Each structure stands twice: as C-alpha cells, then as structure tokens.
Amino acid sequence: MQLKVYANALAESVHGLYKTELIHRRGPWRSLEQVELATAEWIEWWNHRRLHGATDDLPPAEYEDLYYRQRDTNEVA
C-alpha cells in the first residue's frame, strides 16, 4: 500500500512539473497537435537529456542503461 502512495505522489509531482514547465510556459496552444508534439519533445528531454543530481548528473535513461549493464556484468562473473 505504501508503494502506491509514493507512486501517486511521484506521478502528481511530474504532472505538475509538466504543466509548469511546458503547458503554461509555452502556451497558448493553437491545436492539439502542437500540444502532442511539444509533449513528445518534453518527454524526450525528461528521459534523455535532463541531468539529475540523484543519478550522478546523468540523464535518467543513461543511468538506467548503466545500471543494467553493470548488473548483467555482475551476473556473468
């Protein structure tokens, strides 16, 4: 049950950041297509270019890739 509470809090936090950083800052929007394209660009930035202090200033996707490569190497050894 506790994990679900944390997951909901995380989702609400990310949703708030999305609205603040993208929707409100770059609006007004003229079409749904504009919002969809901007959302895809924001998600790409969020996963592949955003540096995060908790991940040694690596983007989340790079940090995750490093984790799995290290884990796979340790399992083989």
PDB file of N, CA, C and O in Angstrom:
ATOM      1  N   MET A   1       0.821  -1.195   0.000  1.00  0.00           N
ATOM      2  CA  MET A   1       0.000   0.000   0.000  1.00  0.00           C
ATOM      3  C   MET A   1       0.864   1.258   0.000  1.00  0.00           C
ATOM      4  O   MET A   1       0.547   2.228  -0.689  1.00  0.00           O
ATOM      5  N   GLN A   2       1.951   1.250   0.766  1.00  0.00           N
ATOM      6  CA  GLN A   2       2.824   2.420   0.857  1.00  0.00           C
ATOM      7  C   GLN A   2       3.445   2.756  -0.497  1.00  0.00           C
ATOM      8  O   GLN A   2       3.575   3.929  -0.849  1.00  0.00           O
ATOM      9  N   LEU A   3       3.829   1.728  -1.256  1.00  0.00           N
ATOM     10  CA  LEU A   3       4.422   1.957  -2.572  1.00  0.00           C
ATOM     11  C   LEU A   3       3.451   2.692  -3.488  1.00  0.00           C
ATOM     12  O   LEU A   3       3.860   3.569  -4.249  1.00  0.00           O
ATOM     13  N   LYS A   4       2.170   2.343  -3.420  1.00  0.00           N
ATOM     14  CA  LYS A   4       1.165   3.003  -4.245  1.00  0.00           C
ATOM     15  C   LYS A   4       1.069   4.485  -3.901  1.00  0.00           C
ATOM     16  O   LYS A   4       0.901   5.319  -4.791  1.00  0.00           O
ATOM     17  N   VAL A   5       1.175   4.817  -2.627  1.00  0.00           N
ATOM     18  CA  VAL A   5       1.119   6.219  -2.204  1.00  0.00           C
ATOM     19  C   VAL A   5       2.301   6.975  -2.792  1.00  0.00           C
ATOM     20  O   VAL A   5       2.137   8.084  -3.299  1.00  0.00           O
ATOM     21  N   TYR A   6       3.506   6.378  -2.729  1.00  0.00           N
ATOM     22  CA  TYR A   6       4.684   7.028  -3.300  1.00  0.00           C
ATOM     23  C   TYR A   6       4.558   7.181  -4.808  1.00  0.00           C
ATOM     24  O   TYR A   6       4.927   8.220  -5.356  1.00  0.00           O
ATOM     25  N   ALA A   7       4.050   6.173  -5.478  1.00  0.00           N
ATOM     26  CA  ALA A   7       3.883   6.236  -6.933  1.00  0.00           C
ATOM     27  C   ALA A   7       2.906   7.345  -7.307  1.00  0.00           C
ATOM     28  O   ALA A   7       3.147   8.085  -8.261  1.00  0.00           O
ATOM     29  N   ASN A   8       1.808   7.467  -6.569  1.00  0.00           N
ATOM     30  CA  ASN A   8       0.845   8.528  -6.844  1.00  0.00           C
ATOM     31  C   ASN A   8       1.459   9.902  -6.610  1.00  0.00           C
ATOM     32  O   ASN A   8       1.225  10.825  -7.391  1.00  0.00           O
ATOM     33  N   ALA A   9       2.238  10.049  -5.550  1.00  0.00           N
ATOM     34  CA  ALA A   9       2.890  11.326  -5.260  1.00  0.00           C
ATOM     35  C   ALA A   9       3.885  11.680  -6.360  1.00  0.00           C
ATOM     36  O   ALA A   9       3.971  12.835  -6.777  1.00  0.00           O
ATOM     37  N   LEU A  10       4.630  10.694  -6.825  1.00  0.00           N
ATOM     38  CA  LEU A  10       5.588  10.929  -7.907  1.00  0.00           C
ATOM     39  C   LEU A  10       4.861  11.349  -9.183  1.00  0.00           C
ATOM     40  O   LEU A  10       5.270  12.298  -9.852  1.00  0.00           O
ATOM     41  N   ALA A  11       3.799  10.649  -9.513  1.00  0.00           N
ATOM     42  CA  ALA A  11       3.042  10.986 -10.719  1.00  0.00           C
ATOM     43  C   ALA A  11       2.480  12.404 -10.630  1.00  0.00           C
ATOM     44  O   ALA A  11       2.522  13.149 -11.610  1.00  0.00           O
ATOM     45  N   GLU A  12       1.959  12.778  -9.473  1.00  0.00           N
ATOM     46  CA  GLU A  12       1.416  14.123  -9.308  1.00  0.00           C
ATOM     47  C   GLU A  12       2.517  15.171  -9.420  1.00  0.00           C
ATOM     48  O   GLU A  12       2.296  16.243  -9.985  1.00  0.00           O
ATOM     49  N   SER A  13       3.683  14.876  -8.896  1.00  0.00           N
ATOM     50  CA  SER A  13       4.811  15.804  -8.967  1.00  0.00           C
ATOM     51  C   SER A  13       5.266  16.005 -10.412  1.00  0.00           C
ATOM     52  O   SER A  13       5.478  17.138 -10.844  1.00  0.00           O
ATOM     53  N   VAL A  14       5.414  14.922 -11.153  1.00  0.00           N
ATOM     54  CA  VAL A  14       5.838  15.015 -12.554  1.00  0.00           C
ATOM     55  C   VAL A  14       4.773  15.738 -13.378  1.00  0.00           C
ATOM     56  O   VAL A  14       5.097  16.550 -14.244  1.00  0.00           O
ATOM     57  N   HIS A  15       3.523  15.445 -13.109  1.00  0.00           N
ATOM     58  CA  HIS A  15       2.434  16.111 -13.830  1.00  0.00           C
ATOM     59  C   HIS A  15       2.474  17.611 -13.576  1.00  0.00           C
ATOM     60  O   HIS A  15       2.276  18.401 -14.499  1.00  0.00           O
ATOM     61  N   GLY A  16       2.728  18.009 -12.335  1.00  0.00           N
ATOM     62  CA  GLY A  16       2.834  19.424 -12.011  1.00  0.00           C
ATOM     63  C   GLY A  16       3.997  20.092 -12.730  1.00  0.00           C
ATOM     64  O   GLY A  16       3.864  21.205 -13.238  1.00  0.00           O
ATOM     65  N   LEU A  17       5.146  19.406 -12.772  1.00  0.00           N
ATOM     66  CA  LEU A  17       6.306  19.938 -13.498  1.00  0.00           C
ATOM     67  C   LEU A  17       5.995  20.095 -14.979  1.00  0.00           C
ATOM     68  O   LEU A  17       6.340  21.108 -15.587  1.00  0.00           O
ATOM     69  N   TYR A  18       5.350  19.103 -15.554  1.00  0.00           N
ATOM     70  CA  TYR A  18       4.969  19.135 -16.972  1.00  0.00           C
ATOM     71  C   TYR A  18       4.097  20.357 -17.259  1.00  0.00           C
ATOM     72  O   TYR A  18       4.331  21.095 -18.216  1.00  0.00           O
ATOM     73  N   LYS A  19       3.104  20.550 -16.422  1.00  0.00           N
ATOM     74  CA  LYS A  19       2.207  21.684 -16.637  1.00  0.00           C
ATOM     75  C   LYS A  19       2.936  23.020 -16.463  1.00  0.00           C
ATOM     76  O   LYS A  19       2.720  23.955 -17.234  1.00  0.00           O
ATOM     77  N   THR A  20       3.798  23.102 -15.446  1.00  0.00           N
ATOM     78  CA  THR A  20       4.508  24.348 -15.191  1.00  0.00           C
ATOM     79  C   THR A  20       5.550  24.637 -16.263  1.00  0.00           C
ATOM     80  O   THR A  20       5.612  25.745 -16.797  1.00  0.00           O
ATOM     81  N   GLU A  21       6.370  23.634 -16.576  1.00  0.00           N
ATOM     82  CA  GLU A  21       7.489  23.840 -17.496  1.00  0.00           C
ATOM     83  C   GLU A  21       7.082  23.903 -18.958  1.00  0.00           C
ATOM     84  O   GLU A  21       7.747  24.564 -19.756  1.00  0.00           O
ATOM     85  N   LEU A  22       6.016  23.235 -19.315  1.00  0.00           N
ATOM     86  CA  LEU A  22       5.658  23.160 -20.730  1.00  0.00           C
ATOM     87  C   LEU A  22       4.334  23.847 -21.036  1.00  0.00           C
ATOM     88  O   LEU A  22       4.294  24.813 -21.798  1.00  0.00           O
ATOM     89  N   ILE A  23       3.281  23.364 -20.459  1.00  0.00           N
ATOM     90  CA  ILE A  23       1.940  23.813 -20.851  1.00  0.00           C
ATOM     91  C   ILE A  23       1.741  25.301 -20.581  1.00  0.00           C
ATOM     92  O   ILE A  23       1.344  26.050 -21.475  1.00  0.00           O
ATOM     93  N   HIS A  24       2.014  25.729 -19.354  1.00  0.00           N
ATOM     94  CA  HIS A  24       1.763  27.135 -19.022  1.00  0.00           C
ATOM     95  C   HIS A  24       2.824  28.061 -19.607  1.00  0.00           C
ATOM     96  O   HIS A  24       2.508  29.173 -20.032  1.00  0.00           O
ATOM     97  N   ARG A  25       4.061  27.621 -19.631  1.00  0.00           N
ATOM     98  CA  ARG A  25       5.161  28.479 -20.075  1.00  0.00           C
ATOM     99  C   ARG A  25       5.160  28.699 -21.584  1.00  0.00           C
ATOM    100  O   ARG A  25       5.514  29.782 -22.049  1.00  0.00           O
ATOM    101  N   ARG A  26       4.762  27.678 -22.358  1.00  0.00           N
ATOM    102  CA  ARG A  26       4.845  27.798 -23.818  1.00  0.00           C
ATOM    103  C   ARG A  26       3.513  28.047 -24.490  1.00  0.00           C
ATOM    104  O   ARG A  26       3.459  28.192 -25.711  1.00  0.00           O
ATOM    105  N   GLY A  27       2.440  28.099 -23.725  1.00  0.00           N
ATOM    106  CA  GLY A  27       1.126  28.356 -24.297  1.00  0.00           C
ATOM    107  C   GLY A  27       0.975  29.820 -24.685  1.00  0.00           C
ATOM    108  O   GLY A  27       1.900  30.592 -24.436  1.00  0.00           O
ATOM    109  N   PRO A  28      -0.108  30.237 -25.265  1.00  0.00           N
ATOM    110  CA  PRO A  28      -1.291  29.424 -25.541  1.00  0.00           C
ATOM    111  C   PRO A  28      -1.090  28.514 -26.759  1.00  0.00           C
ATOM    112  O   PRO A  28      -0.320  28.819 -27.669  1.00  0.00           O
ATOM    113  N   TRP A  29      -1.782  27.432 -26.743  1.00  0.00           N
ATOM    114  CA  TRP A  29      -1.657  26.412 -27.774  1.00  0.00           C
ATOM    115  C   TRP A  29      -2.759  26.603 -28.807  1.00  0.00           C
ATOM    116  O   TRP A  29      -3.897  26.918 -28.460  1.00  0.00           O
ATOM    117  N   ARG A  30      -2.418  26.413 -30.064  1.00  0.00           N
ATOM    118  CA  ARG A  30      -3.395  26.602 -31.141  1.00  0.00           C
ATOM    119  C   ARG A  30      -4.089  25.323 -31.553  1.00  0.00           C
ATOM    120  O   ARG A  30      -5.168  25.350 -32.144  1.00  0.00           O
ATOM    121  N   SER A  31      -3.451  24.179 -31.231  1.00  0.00           N
ATOM    122  CA  SER A  31      -4.070  22.917 -31.640  1.00  0.00           C
ATOM    123  C   SER A  31      -3.604  21.787 -30.735  1.00  0.00           C
ATOM    124  O   SER A  31      -2.598  21.907 -30.036  1.00  0.00           O
ATOM    125  N   LEU A  32      -4.330  20.719 -30.758  1.00  0.00           N
ATOM    126  CA  LEU A  32      -3.961  19.523 -30.017  1.00  0.00           C
ATOM    127  C   LEU A  32      -2.651  18.957 -30.546  1.00  0.00           C
ATOM    128  O   LEU A  32      -1.843  18.441 -29.774  1.00  0.00           O
ATOM    129  N   GLU A  33      -2.435  19.047 -31.851  1.00  0.00           N
ATOM    130  CA  GLU A  33      -1.202  18.549 -32.455  1.00  0.00           C
ATOM    131  C   GLU A  33       0.025  19.275 -31.894  1.00  0.00           C
ATOM    132  O   GLU A  33       1.065  18.653 -31.676  1.00  0.00           O
ATOM    133  N   GLN A  34      -0.090  20.578 -31.661  1.00  0.00           N
ATOM    134  CA  GLN A  34       1.015  21.329 -31.066  1.00  0.00           C
ATOM    135  C   GLN A  34       1.333  20.800 -29.666  1.00  0.00           C
ATOM    136  O   GLN A  34       2.499  20.627 -29.309  1.00  0.00           O
ATOM    137  N   VAL A  35       0.302  20.551 -28.892  1.00  0.00           N
ATOM    138  CA  VAL A  35       0.494  20.039 -27.530  1.00  0.00           C
ATOM    139  C   VAL A  35       1.114  18.648 -27.584  1.00  0.00           C
ATOM    140  O   VAL A  35       2.016  18.346 -26.803  1.00  0.00           O
ATOM    141  N   GLU A  36       0.646  17.804 -28.487  1.00  0.00           N
ATOM    142  CA  GLU A  36       1.188  16.442 -28.587  1.00  0.00           C
ATOM    143  C   GLU A  36       2.660  16.457 -28.981  1.00  0.00           C
ATOM    144  O   GLU A  36       3.454  15.713 -28.405  1.00  0.00           O
ATOM    145  N   LEU A  37       3.041  17.283 -29.944  1.00  0.00           N
ATOM    146  CA  LEU A  37       4.439  17.358 -30.369  1.00  0.00           C
ATOM    147  C   LEU A  37       5.314  17.920 -29.250  1.00  0.00           C
ATOM    148  O   LEU A  37       6.391  17.391 -28.977  1.00  0.00           O
ATOM    149  N   ALA A  38       4.857  18.980 -28.610  1.00  0.00           N
ATOM    150  CA  ALA A  38       5.623  19.561 -27.514  1.00  0.00           C
ATOM    151  C   ALA A  38       5.756  18.575 -26.363  1.00  0.00           C
ATOM    152  O   ALA A  38       6.801  18.524 -25.715  1.00  0.00           O
ATOM    153  N   THR A  39       4.715  17.791 -26.099  1.00  0.00           N
ATOM    154  CA  THR A  39       4.771  16.782 -25.041  1.00  0.00           C
ATOM    155  C   THR A  39       5.800  15.709 -25.373  1.00  0.00           C
ATOM    156  O   THR A  39       6.569  15.303 -24.502  1.00  0.00           O
ATOM    157  N   ALA A  40       5.824  15.252 -26.600  1.00  0.00           N
ATOM    158  CA  ALA A  40       6.816  14.248 -27.008  1.00  0.00           C
ATOM    159  C   ALA A  40       8.230  14.796 -26.864  1.00  0.00           C
ATOM    160  O   ALA A  40       9.128  14.079 -26.422  1.00  0.00           O
ATOM    161  N   GLU A  41       8.439  16.056 -27.230  1.00  0.00           N
ATOM    162  CA  GLU A  41       9.759  16.670 -27.077  1.00  0.00           C
ATOM    163  C   GLU A  41      10.143  16.795 -25.610  1.00  0.00           C
ATOM    164  O   GLU A  41      11.297  16.560 -25.250  1.00  0.00           O
ATOM    165  N   TRP A  42       9.182  17.166 -24.751  1.00  0.00           N
ATOM    166  CA  TRP A  42       9.444  17.316 -23.320  1.00  0.00           C
ATOM    167  C   TRP A  42       9.789  15.970 -22.691  1.00  0.00           C
ATOM    168  O   TRP A  42      10.698  15.887 -21.865  1.00  0.00           O
ATOM    169  N   ILE A  43       9.075  14.923 -23.073  1.00  0.00           N
ATOM    170  CA  ILE A  43       9.350  13.587 -22.544  1.00  0.00           C
ATOM    171  C   ILE A  43      10.729  13.120 -22.980  1.00  0.00           C
ATOM    172  O   ILE A  43      11.445  12.492 -22.200  1.00  0.00           O
ATOM    173  N   GLU A  44      11.112  13.420 -24.223  1.00  0.00           N
ATOM    174  CA  GLU A  44      12.448  13.044 -24.689  1.00  0.00           C
ATOM    175  C   GLU A  44      13.503  13.771 -23.868  1.00  0.00           C
ATOM    176  O   GLU A  44      14.493  13.162 -23.461  1.00  0.00           O
ATOM    177  N   TRP A  45      13.310  15.051 -23.621  1.00  0.00           N
ATOM    178  CA  TRP A  45      14.236  15.812 -22.782  1.00  0.00           C
ATOM    179  C   TRP A  45      14.276  15.225 -21.368  1.00  0.00           C
ATOM    180  O   TRP A  45      15.352  15.019 -20.807  1.00  0.00           O
ATOM    181  N   TRP A  46      13.094  14.956 -20.794  1.00  0.00           N
ATOM    182  CA  TRP A  46      12.979  14.457 -19.416  1.00  0.00           C
ATOM    183  C   TRP A  46      13.753  13.145 -19.246  1.00  0.00           C
ATOM    184  O   TRP A  46      14.405  12.947 -18.221  1.00  0.00           O
ATOM    185  N   ASN A  47      13.691  12.265 -20.213  1.00  0.00           N
ATOM    186  CA  ASN A  47      14.324  10.950 -20.100  1.00  0.00           C
ATOM    187  C   ASN A  47      15.762  10.904 -20.591  1.00  0.00           C
ATOM    188  O   ASN A  47      16.563  10.130 -20.065  1.00  0.00           O
ATOM    189  N   HIS A  48      16.111  11.717 -21.590  1.00  0.00           N
ATOM    190  CA  HIS A  48      17.401  11.532 -22.262  1.00  0.00           C
ATOM    191  C   HIS A  48      18.385  12.689 -22.129  1.00  0.00           C
ATOM    192  O   HIS A  48      19.568  12.511 -22.420  1.00  0.00           O
ATOM    193  N   ARG A  49      17.941  13.860 -21.703  1.00  0.00           N
ATOM    194  CA  ARG A  49      18.882  14.986 -21.628  1.00  0.00           C
ATOM    195  C   ARG A  49      18.885  15.681 -20.274  1.00  0.00           C
ATOM    196  O   ARG A  49      19.826  16.415 -19.973  1.00  0.00           O
ATOM    197  N   ARG A  50      17.868  15.474 -19.452  1.00  0.00           N
ATOM    198  CA  ARG A  50      17.774  16.134 -18.146  1.00  0.00           C
ATOM    199  C   ARG A  50      18.798  15.519 -17.201  1.00  0.00           C
ATOM    200  O   ARG A  50      18.816  14.306 -16.993  1.00  0.00           O
ATOM    201  N   LEU A  51      19.646  16.365 -16.634  1.00  0.00           N
ATOM    202  CA  LEU A  51      20.632  15.889 -15.679  1.00  0.00           C
ATOM    203  C   LEU A  51      19.991  15.874 -14.290  1.00  0.00           C
ATOM    204  O   LEU A  51      19.251  16.788 -13.926  1.00  0.00           O
ATOM    205  N   HIS A  52      20.283  14.836 -13.532  1.00  0.00           N
ATOM    206  CA  HIS A  52      19.644  14.668 -12.230  1.00  0.00           C
ATOM    207  C   HIS A  52      20.707  14.407 -11.186  1.00  0.00           C
ATOM    208  O   HIS A  52      21.527  13.502 -11.344  1.00  0.00           O
ATOM    209  N   GLY A  53      20.702  15.190 -10.123  1.00  0.00           N
ATOM    210  CA  GLY A  53      21.703  15.057  -9.076  1.00  0.00           C
ATOM    211  C   GLY A  53      21.707  13.701  -8.396  1.00  0.00           C
ATOM    212  O   GLY A  53      22.764  13.223  -7.987  1.00  0.00           O
ATOM    213  N   ALA A  54      20.558  13.077  -8.268  1.00  0.00           N
ATOM    214  CA  ALA A  54      20.488  11.772  -7.611  1.00  0.00           C
ATOM    215  C   ALA A  54      21.063  10.651  -8.472  1.00  0.00           C
ATOM    216  O   ALA A  54      21.265   9.536  -7.991  1.00  0.00           O
ATOM    217  N   THR A  55      21.324  10.942  -9.732  1.00  0.00           N
ATOM    218  CA  THR A  55      21.890   9.927 -10.632  1.00  0.00           C
ATOM    219  C   THR A  55      23.267  10.351 -11.125  1.00  0.00           C
ATOM    220  O   THR A  55      23.630  10.110 -12.277  1.00  0.00           O
ATOM    221  N   ASP A  56      24.033  10.987 -10.233  1.00  0.00           N
ATOM    222  CA  ASP A  56      25.396  11.446 -10.565  1.00  0.00           C
ATOM    223  C   ASP A  56      25.414  12.371 -11.777  1.00  0.00           C
ATOM    224  O   ASP A  56      26.339  12.317 -12.588  1.00  0.00           O
ATOM    225  N   ASP A  57      24.405  13.210 -11.900  1.00  0.00           N
ATOM    226  CA  ASP A  57      24.274  14.162 -13.010  1.00  0.00           C
ATOM    227  C   ASP A  57      24.256  13.488 -14.377  1.00  0.00           C
ATOM    228  O   ASP A  57      24.769  14.028 -15.358  1.00  0.00           O
ATOM    229  N   LEU A  58      23.671  12.323 -14.427  1.00  0.00           N
ATOM    230  CA  LEU A  58      23.436  11.624 -15.687  1.00  0.00           C
ATOM    231  C   LEU A  58      21.953  11.713 -16.018  1.00  0.00           C
ATOM    232  O   LEU A  58      21.127  11.768 -15.107  1.00  0.00           O
ATOM    233  N   PRO A  59      21.598  11.729 -17.295  1.00  0.00           N
ATOM    234  CA  PRO A  59      20.182  11.644 -17.650  1.00  0.00           C
ATOM    235  C   PRO A  59      19.610  10.304 -17.174  1.00  0.00           C
ATOM    236  O   PRO A  59      20.336   9.311 -17.136  1.00  0.00           O
ATOM    237  N   PRO A  60      18.339  10.259 -16.815  1.00  0.00           N
ATOM    238  CA  PRO A  60      17.751   9.019 -16.302  1.00  0.00           C
ATOM    239  C   PRO A  60      17.927   7.815 -17.222  1.00  0.00           C
ATOM    240  O   PRO A  60      18.228   6.724 -16.738  1.00  0.00           O
ATOM    241  N   ALA A  61      17.749   7.977 -18.517  1.00  0.00           N
ATOM    242  CA  ALA A  61      17.883   6.833 -19.431  1.00  0.00           C
ATOM    243  C   ALA A  61      19.312   6.304 -19.442  1.00  0.00           C
ATOM    244  O   ALA A  61      19.525   5.093 -19.488  1.00  0.00           O
ATOM    245  N   GLU A  62      20.292   7.206 -19.398  1.00  0.00           N
ATOM    246  CA  GLU A  62      21.693   6.786 -19.378  1.00  0.00           C
ATOM    247  C   GLU A  62      22.028   6.074 -18.068  1.00  0.00           C
ATOM    248  O   GLU A  62      22.745   5.073 -18.067  1.00  0.00           O
ATOM    249  N   TYR A  63      21.512   6.588 -16.964  1.00  0.00           N
ATOM    250  CA  TYR A  63      21.742   5.974 -15.658  1.00  0.00           C
ATOM    251  C   TYR A  63      21.127   4.572 -15.607  1.00  0.00           C
ATOM    252  O   TYR A  63      21.744   3.640 -15.090  1.00  0.00           O
ATOM    253  N   GLU A  64      19.926   4.427 -16.138  1.00  0.00           N
ATOM    254  CA  GLU A  64      19.265   3.120 -16.163  1.00  0.00           C
ATOM    255  C   GLU A  64      20.047   2.137 -17.028  1.00  0.00           C
ATOM    256  O   GLU A  64      20.218   0.978 -16.649  1.00  0.00           O
ATOM    257  N   ASP A  65      20.518   2.588 -18.175  1.00  0.00           N
ATOM    258  CA  ASP A  65      21.315   1.730 -19.052  1.00  0.00           C
ATOM    259  C   ASP A  65      22.586   1.273 -18.341  1.00  0.00           C
ATOM    260  O   ASP A  65      22.962   0.104 -18.424  1.00  0.00           O
ATOM    261  N   LEU A  66      23.241   2.188 -17.650  1.00  0.00           N
ATOM    262  CA  LEU A  66      24.449   1.855 -16.898  1.00  0.00           C
ATOM    263  C   LEU A  66      24.147   0.822 -15.812  1.00  0.00           C
ATOM    264  O   LEU A  66      24.916  -0.118 -15.611  1.00  0.00           O
ATOM    265  N   TYR A  67      23.032   0.999 -15.120  1.00  0.00           N
ATOM    266  CA  TYR A  67      22.626   0.055 -14.080  1.00  0.00           C
ATOM    267  C   TYR A  67      22.483  -1.358 -14.648  1.00  0.00           C
ATOM    268  O   TYR A  67      23.019  -2.309 -14.079  1.00  0.00           O
ATOM    269  N   TYR A  68      21.771  -1.502 -15.754  1.00  0.00           N
ATOM    270  CA  TYR A  68      21.552  -2.829 -16.323  1.00  0.00           C
ATOM    271  C   TYR A  68      22.835  -3.438 -16.890  1.00  0.00           C
ATOM    272  O   TYR A  68      23.038  -4.649 -16.804  1.00  0.00           O
ATOM    273  N   ARG A  69      23.694  -2.605 -17.465  1.00  0.00           N
ATOM    274  CA  ARG A  69      24.976  -3.133 -17.951  1.00  0.00           C
ATOM    275  C   ARG A  69      25.825  -3.640 -16.781  1.00  0.00           C
ATOM    276  O   ARG A  69      26.440  -4.701 -16.888  1.00  0.00           O
ATOM    277  N   GLN A  70      25.868  -2.914 -15.685  1.00  0.00           N
ATOM    278  CA  GLN A  70      26.626  -3.342 -14.511  1.00  0.00           C
ATOM    279  C   GLN A  70      26.020  -4.612 -13.905  1.00  0.00           C
ATOM    280  O   GLN A  70      26.737  -5.531 -13.512  1.00  0.00           O
ATOM    281  N   ARG A  71      24.696  -4.642 -13.839  1.00  0.00           N
ATOM    282  CA  ARG A  71      24.015  -5.808 -13.263  1.00  0.00           C
ATOM    283  C   ARG A  71      24.292  -7.054 -14.108  1.00  0.00           C
ATOM    284  O   ARG A  71      24.584  -8.125 -13.575  1.00  0.00           O
ATOM    285  N   ASP A  72      24.196  -6.902 -15.423  1.00  0.00           N
ATOM    286  CA  ASP A  72      24.438  -8.038 -16.308  1.00  0.00           C
ATOM    287  C   ASP A  72      25.886  -8.519 -16.212  1.00  0.00           C
ATOM    288  O   ASP A  72      26.150  -9.720 -16.262  1.00  0.00           O
ATOM    289  N   THR A  73      26.819  -7.582 -16.075  1.00  0.00           N
ATOM    290  CA  THR A  73      28.230  -7.939 -15.928  1.00  0.00           C
ATOM    291  C   THR A  73      28.459  -8.706 -14.624  1.00  0.00           C
ATOM    292  O   THR A  73      29.208  -9.683 -14.597  1.00  0.00           O
ATOM    293  N   ASN A  74      27.816  -8.266 -13.552  1.00  0.00           N
ATOM    294  CA  ASN A  74      27.963  -8.932 -12.261  1.00  0.00           C
ATOM    295  C   ASN A  74      27.341 -10.317 -12.250  1.00  0.00           C
ATOM    296  O   ASN A  74      27.852 -11.213 -11.577  1.00  0.00           O
ATOM    297  N   GLU A  75      26.247 -10.516 -12.981  1.00  0.00           N
ATOM    298  CA  GLU A  75      25.602 -11.819 -13.041  1.00  0.00           C
ATOM    299  C   GLU A  75      26.475 -12.823 -13.796  1.00  0.00           C
ATOM    300  O   GLU A  75      26.490 -14.007 -13.459  1.00  0.00           O
ATOM    301  N   VAL A  76      27.194 -12.359 -14.806  1.00  0.00           N
ATOM    302  CA  VAL A  76      28.052 -13.234 -15.594  1.00  0.00           C
ATOM    303  C   VAL A  76      29.272 -13.644 -14.775  1.00  0.00           C
ATOM    304  O   VAL A  76      29.735 -14.780 -14.874  1.00  0.00           O
ATOM    305  N   ALA A  77      29.789 -12.733 -13.977  1.00  0.00           N
ATOM    306  CA  ALA A  77      31.023 -13.003 -13.200  1.00  0.00           C
ATOM    307  C   ALA A  77      30.835 -14.022 -12.118  1.00  0.00           C
ATOM    308  O   ALA A  77      31.782 -14.339 -11.398  1.00  0.00           O
TER     309      ALA A  77
END
